[in-house]
Amino acid sequence: MSATRKRQLHDGRTIWRARRMPALQRSRLGVSSGKTDVLIIGAGISGAMIAEALSDAGLDVTIIDRREPLHGSTCASTALIQYEIDTPLTKLSRRIGKHSAQRIWLRSKLALDALRERTRVIGAHEECSRHDTLYLDGDVLSQDGLLKEALARREIGLECTLLAPRALTERFGISGRSALMSYDNIGADPVRLAASFLRAALDRGARLHANCEAEHVEPLAHAVRVELKSGESLLASHVIFASGYEMPKGVPRKGHKIISTWAMATRPQPRNIWPEGCFIWEAADLYLYLRPGPDGRIICGGEDEEFGDEEKRNALTPEKIATIERKLAELFPHVDPRADYAWTANFGASQTGSPSIGPAPRMPHCYAVLGYGGNGITFSMLAGQMLRNMICGHGDADAGLFSFSRKF
Ligand SMILES: Cc1cc2nc3c(=O)[nH]c(=O)nc-3n(C[C@H](O)[C@H](O)[C@H](O)COP(=O)(O)OP(=O)(O)OC[C@H]3O[C@@H](n4cnc5c(N)ncnc54)[C@H](O)[C@@H]3O)c2cc1C
């Protein structure tokens, strides 16, 4: 029995795994490995950013992963790292109240800025590129809806510009649509970015154990004992589940669920299709999203299905990739839309587009991160910031908004 649900997280050829995996120093478990301040379960991008934040705060950190590090869903990510969450501010305000919605959006923007800043602090700024974003109208927000969204964002100081169809065609060659343009989001190879954060933590003395599975997590009076599949056990003052879409058992789902998604990367395009290198996504229920990738390729994804079953998901890949190719060709008739890399993966969907981060109910000294929704990487940074605040005892002003006991 594992402490988390095990899944085949992805299938197919992801573009990032075709590149050389970054080398990371591993530790061996001793017969008695002593006690650590914080044990992080999961060496993906969430575990990496949390480990970096906590080791920077002077804590002794141990990271374990049942796989090789960064072989979970991090290497299937398309990594459009944005602050704009899946649920528009106008719609989130109606659902959970204006003040809470504004705080969630602002915290997401602050986490994006923090990601850029921490990346610079650890000397990994070359891993990030800067991209503005075009949010095209669709069945979730019409042109009028985009205008209201622009006003709601501006009310809290988020810069954006509404582009009418003519301006969008002239500037980007996209016809018959309008778009909201926002600024300064981040593109990255998620594997390399996460490796940089892990390396920064390891350089400060953190330990990384690969192929090391947490089977049972037992909170004690002043610590937590984690029994491993190998038969060994670890003792930690705090345990953090950063296990991604392999949900920790016993932690409430809070409106999160595991679904399926598909993504692809084209061959290198003969010419730059976006003069301004923008990310593009749609205010639509089944949205298509795209970004410039390495070597002039287009990375493109979407076509989500509401189920998580891996066998059913894998069987649909040829059909789903053909649909993404067709939609890409409709948007940009002059590009070569054929997939050179194609993959499918599980994905964590969130009812509000926001994550759950904080103490795990009824598990003293344990925390969980369900960074679900399209902004998983931004939420990894948010988790690093919030858990540092909580574990160091300073508290976090927005703990209630992301907690497992919140009302929405
Ligand atoms: C196709 C796709 C596209 C995406 N696009 C974007 C995007 O454009 N922008 C964005 O911000 N986010 C995006 N995301 C989401 C983002 O990549 C995720 O938030 C991220 O991959 C999840 O990271 P993680 O570190 O939480 O999980 P993972 O990378 O899966 O890491 C969790 C690790 O925990 C380990 N683990 C689980 N259980 C145990 C256990 N019991 N013992 C030991 N180890 C365990 C697993 O082996 C795994 O390696 C995308 C995700 C996918 C799949």
The ligand as an SDF file (V2000), in Angstrom:
LIG
                    3D

 53 58  0  0  0  0  0  0  0  0999 V2000
    0.0620   18.0980  -20.1180 C   0  0  0  0  0  0  0  0  0  0  0  0
    0.2550   19.0820  -19.0120 C   0  0  0  0  0  0  0  0  0  0  0  0
    0.3260   20.4370  -19.3060 C   0  0  0  0  0  0  0  0  0  0  0  0
    0.5290   21.3520  -18.2910 C   0  0  0  0  0  0  0  0  0  0  0  0
    0.6540   22.6690  -18.6220 N   0  0  0  0  0  0  0  0  0  0  0  0
    0.9270   23.5690  -17.6530 C   0  0  0  0  0  0  0  0  0  0  0  0
    1.1420   24.9250  -17.9930 C   0  0  0  0  0  0  0  0  0  0  0  0
    1.0840   25.3000  -19.1650 O   0  0  0  0  0  0  0  0  0  0  0  0
    1.4080   25.8040  -16.9890 N   0  0  0  0  0  0  0  0  0  0  0  0
    1.4900   25.4060  -15.6880 C   0  0  0  0  0  0  0  0  0  0  0  0
    1.7440   26.2420  -14.8150 O   0  0  0  0  0  0  0  0  0  0  0  0
    1.2790   24.1220  -15.3420 N   0  0  0  0  0  0  0  0  0  0  0  0
    1.0210   23.2000  -16.2850 C   0  0  0  0  0  0  0  0  0  0  0  0
    0.8420   21.9000  -15.9630 N   0  0  0  0  0  0  0  0  0  0  0  0
    0.8200   21.5500  -14.5560 C   0  0  0  0  0  0  0  0  0  0  0  0
    2.1710   21.4810  -13.9500 C   0  0  0  0  0  0  0  0  0  0  0  0
    3.0990   20.9660  -14.8230 O   0  0  0  0  0  0  0  0  0  0  0  0
    1.9080   20.6140  -12.7460 C   0  0  0  0  0  0  0  0  0  0  0  0
    1.4810   21.4400  -11.7130 O   0  0  0  0  0  0  0  0  0  0  0  0
    3.0430   19.8080  -12.3780 C   0  0  0  0  0  0  0  0  0  0  0  0
    3.4270   18.9530  -13.4120 O   0  0  0  0  0  0  0  0  0  0  0  0
    2.7320   19.0190  -11.1390 C   0  0  0  0  0  0  0  0  0  0  0  0
    3.9340   19.1050  -10.5270 O   0  0  0  0  0  0  0  0  0  0  0  0
    4.1890   18.3100   -9.2330 P   0  0  0  0  0  0  0  0  0  0  0  0
    5.6090   18.5470   -8.8800 O   0  0  0  0  0  0  0  0  0  0  0  0
    3.1430   18.6670   -8.2540 O   0  0  0  0  0  0  0  0  0  0  0  0
    3.9100   16.7780   -9.6510 O   0  0  0  0  0  0  0  0  0  0  0  0
    4.9090   15.6970  -10.3000 P   0  0  0  0  0  0  0  0  0  0  0  0
    5.8190   16.2760  -11.2940 O   0  0  0  0  0  0  0  0  0  0  0  0
    4.0790   14.5450  -10.7400 O   0  0  0  0  0  0  0  0  0  0  0  0
    5.7820   15.2890   -9.0540 O   0  0  0  0  0  0  0  0  0  0  0  0
    5.2120   14.5620   -7.9770 C   0  0  0  0  0  0  0  0  0  0  0  0
    6.1560   13.4330   -7.6520 C   0  0  0  0  0  0  0  0  0  0  0  0
    5.6760   12.7660   -6.4720 O   0  0  0  0  0  0  0  0  0  0  0  0
    6.1090   11.4420   -6.5590 C   0  0  0  0  0  0  0  0  0  0  0  0
    5.3160   10.6290   -5.6400 N   0  0  0  0  0  0  0  0  0  0  0  0
    3.9720   10.4550   -5.6410 C   0  0  0  0  0  0  0  0  0  0  0  0
    3.6180    9.6460   -4.6240 N   0  0  0  0  0  0  0  0  0  0  0  0
    4.7570    9.2940   -3.9740 C   0  0  0  0  0  0  0  0  0  0  0  0
    5.0370    8.4600   -2.8510 C   0  0  0  0  0  0  0  0  0  0  0  0
    4.0680    7.8010   -2.1860 N   0  0  0  0  0  0  0  0  0  0  0  0
    6.3270    8.3150   -2.4570 N   0  0  0  0  0  0  0  0  0  0  0  0
    7.3220    8.9560   -3.1260 C   0  0  0  0  0  0  0  0  0  0  0  0
    7.1070    9.7390   -4.1940 N   0  0  0  0  0  0  0  0  0  0  0  0
    5.8360    9.9130   -4.6120 C   0  0  0  0  0  0  0  0  0  0  0  0
    5.8940   11.0710   -8.0190 C   0  0  0  0  0  0  0  0  0  0  0  0
    6.7150   10.0030   -8.3940 O   0  0  0  0  0  0  0  0  0  0  0  0
    6.2280   12.3680   -8.7420 C   0  0  0  0  0  0  0  0  0  0  0  0
    7.5250   12.3680   -9.3110 O   0  0  0  0  0  0  0  0  0  0  0  0
    0.6510   20.9280  -16.9330 C   0  0  0  0  0  0  0  0  0  0  0  0
    0.5750   19.5620  -16.6330 C   0  0  0  0  0  0  0  0  0  0  0  0
    0.4030   18.6550  -17.6600 C   0  0  0  0  0  0  0  0  0  0  0  0
    0.3730   17.1830  -17.3010 C   0  0  0  0  0  0  0  0  0  0  0  0
  1  2  1  0
  2  3  1  0
  2 52  2  0
  3  4  2  0
  4  5  1  0
  4 50  1  0
  5  6  2  0
  6  7  1  0
  6 13  1  0
  7  8  2  0
  7  9  1  0
  9 10  1  0
 10 11  2  0
 10 12  1  0
 12 13  2  0
 13 14  1  0
 14 15  1  0
 14 50  1  0
 15 16  1  0
 16 17  1  0
 16 18  1  0
 18 19  1  0
 18 20  1  0
 20 21  1  0
 20 22  1  0
 22 23  1  0
 23 24  1  0
 24 25  2  0
 24 26  1  0
 24 27  1  0
 27 28  1  0
 28 29  2  0
 28 30  1  0
 28 31  1  0
 31 32  1  0
 32 33  1  0
 33 34  1  0
 33 48  1  0
 34 35  1  0
 35 36  1  0
 35 46  1  0
 36 37  1  0
 36 45  1  0
 37 38  2  0
 38 39  1  0
 39 40  1  0
 39 45  2  0
 40 41  1  0
 40 42  2  0
 42 43  1  0
 43 44  2  0
 44 45  1  0
 46 47  1  0
 46 48  1  0
 48 49  1  0
 50 51  2  0
 51 52  1  0
 52 53  1  0
M  END
$$$$
